[in-house]
Amino acid sequence: MTSSTAVKPEQRGSLLGTLIVIPWANEPAPDSGDAVTPFLLVCSRGDGRDGPEAGAEALRAELEKAGLTVGSGGTDLTRVGRSPITLLVEAGQAALNMPFLQVQCPVSPQWQQAAQESGRAHLICTVRPFPEAVQGEPVGAEELRAFVSDERMVPTSARCLLPVRRVRT
């Protein structure tokens, strides 16, 4: 299981509604030699002012303003000098900053180690609502797997590879 973190936009009655951020790491097959891969999922609960469809369109517009395209191949932001999307990982927390979202969420030691060792994390932002994800409540592995592996995920998601930053001392 992994915990979800919710961000409620400042404005009352936002089109976006409650945005959920869920970190998870893949489980490589034994003896495969594959490294653990850190992921962050950003999605709406579908509880925006004008309903889930309007919320999906509003989120799509925000993602496009941030330079991400829904439904296309992923964007590699590790090769871009400056991006409006940043990820800081430190002290068991992932701080994700996007033009429309600033959130800090707890991550597991395995997630943090994988992110810091590889220097990157995969970000998936889907316009498809995930109403079953509840603020601060654990999301079961099977429930998360079913959501992210659903055939509707790719055409409703923007994906990117983010560089992981750390606090400099």
C-alpha positions as CSV (number, residue, x, y, z in Angstrom):
1,M,0.0,0.0,0.0
2,T,1.0,3.6,-0.5
3,S,-0.4,6.8,1.0
4,S,-2.1,9.4,-1.0
5,T,-1.6,13.1,-0.5
6,A,-4.4,15.5,-1.5
7,V,-4.1,19.1,-2.6
8,K,-7.2,21.3,-2.6
9,P,-6.8,24.3,-4.9
10,E,-7.0,27.6,-3.0
11,Q,-10.1,28.8,-4.8
12,R,-13.5,27.5,-3.5
13,G,-15.3,25.8,-6.2
14,S,-12.3,25.0,-8.4
15,L,-12.8,23.3,-11.7
16,L,-9.9,21.0,-10.8
17,G,-11.3,19.8,-7.5
18,T,-9.1,17.8,-5.2
19,L,-5.8,16.6,-6.7
20,I,-4.3,13.4,-5.4
21,V,-0.6,12.6,-5.5
22,I,0.4,9.0,-5.0
23,P,4.1,7.9,-4.9
24,W,5.0,4.3,-5.5
25,A,8.0,2.2,-6.6
26,N,7.9,-0.8,-8.9
27,E,8.9,-4.2,-7.5
28,P,11.5,-5.7,-9.8
29,A,11.4,-9.4,-10.4
30,P,13.8,-11.4,-8.2
31,D,17.2,-12.0,-9.9
32,S,16.3,-9.7,-12.8
33,G,18.9,-7.1,-11.9
34,D,16.4,-4.3,-12.6
35,A,16.5,-1.3,-10.4
36,V,13.6,0.0,-8.4
37,T,11.8,2.8,-10.3
38,P,10.1,5.7,-8.5
39,F,6.8,6.9,-9.8
40,L,4.4,9.8,-8.9
41,L,0.8,9.8,-10.0
42,V,-1.2,13.1,-10.1
43,C,-4.9,12.8,-10.7
44,S,-8.2,14.4,-9.7
45,R,-10.9,12.9,-7.5
46,G,-13.4,14.2,-10.0
47,D,-15.0,16.5,-7.4
48,G,-14.5,19.8,-9.2
49,R,-17.2,22.5,-9.3
50,D,-18.6,21.5,-12.7
51,G,-18.2,17.8,-12.4
52,P,-15.5,15.3,-13.6
53,E,-15.7,16.1,-17.3
54,A,-15.1,19.8,-16.8
55,G,-12.4,19.0,-14.2
56,A,-10.6,16.7,-16.7
57,E,-10.6,19.4,-19.4
58,A,-9.3,22.0,-16.9
59,L,-6.5,19.6,-15.8
60,R,-5.7,18.9,-19.5
61,A,-5.4,22.7,-20.1
62,E,-3.1,23.1,-17.0
63,L,-0.9,20.2,-18.1
64,E,-0.5,21.7,-21.6
65,K,0.3,25.1,-20.2
66,A,3.1,23.3,-18.2
67,G,4.5,21.9,-21.5
68,L,3.1,18.3,-21.2
69,T,0.9,16.7,-23.8
70,V,-1.9,14.3,-22.8
71,G,-2.0,11.0,-24.8
72,S,1.5,11.3,-26.4
73,G,4.8,9.6,-25.6
74,G,6.6,10.8,-22.5
75,T,8.7,13.9,-22.2
76,D,12.3,13.6,-20.8
77,L,12.7,16.7,-18.6
78,T,16.1,15.4,-17.4
79,R,17.5,16.7,-20.8
80,V,15.9,20.1,-20.5
81,G,17.8,23.0,-18.9
82,R,14.8,24.7,-17.2
83,S,11.3,23.4,-16.7
84,P,8.3,24.7,-14.8
85,I,8.1,21.2,-13.2
86,T,10.5,20.4,-10.5
87,L,10.9,17.6,-7.9
88,L,12.9,17.9,-4.7
89,V,13.5,14.7,-2.7
90,E,14.8,14.9,0.8
91,A,14.1,13.6,4.3
92,G,11.4,11.1,3.3
93,Q,9.5,13.7,1.3
94,A,9.0,14.5,-2.4
95,A,8.2,18.1,-3.1
96,L,6.5,18.4,-6.6
97,N,6.1,21.9,-8.1
98,M,4.1,22.5,-11.2
99,P,2.6,25.8,-12.3
100,F,-0.8,24.8,-10.9
101,L,0.3,22.5,-8.0
102,Q,2.7,22.6,-5.2
103,V,2.7,19.5,-2.9
104,Q,4.9,17.7,-0.5
105,C,4.2,14.1,0.1
106,P,5.8,11.4,2.2
107,V,7.8,8.7,0.3
108,S,9.1,5.4,1.4
109,P,12.8,4.9,2.1
110,Q,12.9,2.6,-0.9
111,W,11.3,5.3,-3.1
112,Q,13.7,8.0,-1.9
113,Q,16.8,5.8,-2.4
114,A,15.7,4.8,-5.9
115,A,15.0,8.4,-6.8
116,Q,18.3,9.8,-5.4
117,E,20.4,7.0,-6.8
118,S,19.0,7.2,-10.4
119,G,18.6,11.0,-10.2
120,R,15.1,10.8,-11.7
121,A,11.5,9.8,-11.2
122,H,8.6,9.1,-13.5
123,L,5.6,11.5,-13.3
124,I,2.2,10.4,-14.6
125,C,-0.5,13.1,-14.6
126,T,-3.9,11.7,-15.7
127,V,-7.0,13.6,-16.5
128,R,-9.0,10.5,-15.7
129,P,-10.5,10.9,-12.2
130,F,-9.6,8.4,-9.5
131,P,-12.5,9.0,-7.0
132,E,-11.6,5.9,-5.0
133,A,-8.4,7.7,-3.8
134,V,-9.2,9.4,-0.5
135,Q,-7.1,12.2,1.1
136,G,-4.5,10.8,3.5
137,E,-5.8,7.2,3.2
138,P,-3.7,4.3,1.9
139,V,-4.3,3.1,-1.6
140,G,-4.0,-0.7,-1.9
141,A,-1.5,-2.1,-4.3
142,E,-4.1,-3.9,-6.3
143,E,-6.3,-0.9,-6.6
144,L,-3.4,1.3,-7.7
145,R,-2.2,-1.4,-10.2
146,A,-5.7,-1.7,-11.7
147,F,-6.0,2.1,-12.1
148,V,-2.6,2.7,-13.7
149,S,-2.7,-0.4,-15.9
150,D,-6.2,0.3,-17.2
151,E,-6.2,0.7,-21.0
152,R,-7.7,4.1,-20.6
153,M,-4.6,5.4,-18.8
154,V,-2.3,6.1,-21.7
155,P,-4.7,8.2,-23.8
156,T,-5.7,10.2,-20.7
157,S,-2.2,10.8,-19.3
158,A,0.8,13.1,-19.7
159,R,4.0,11.3,-18.7
160,C,7.5,12.7,-18.1
161,L,10.8,11.8,-16.6
162,L,11.8,14.3,-14.0
163,P,15.2,15.1,-12.6
164,V,15.4,14.7,-8.9
165,R,16.9,17.5,-7.0
166,R,18.4,17.5,-3.5
167,V,19.0,20.2,-0.9
168,R,22.6,21.5,-1.4
169,T,24.7,22.0,1.7
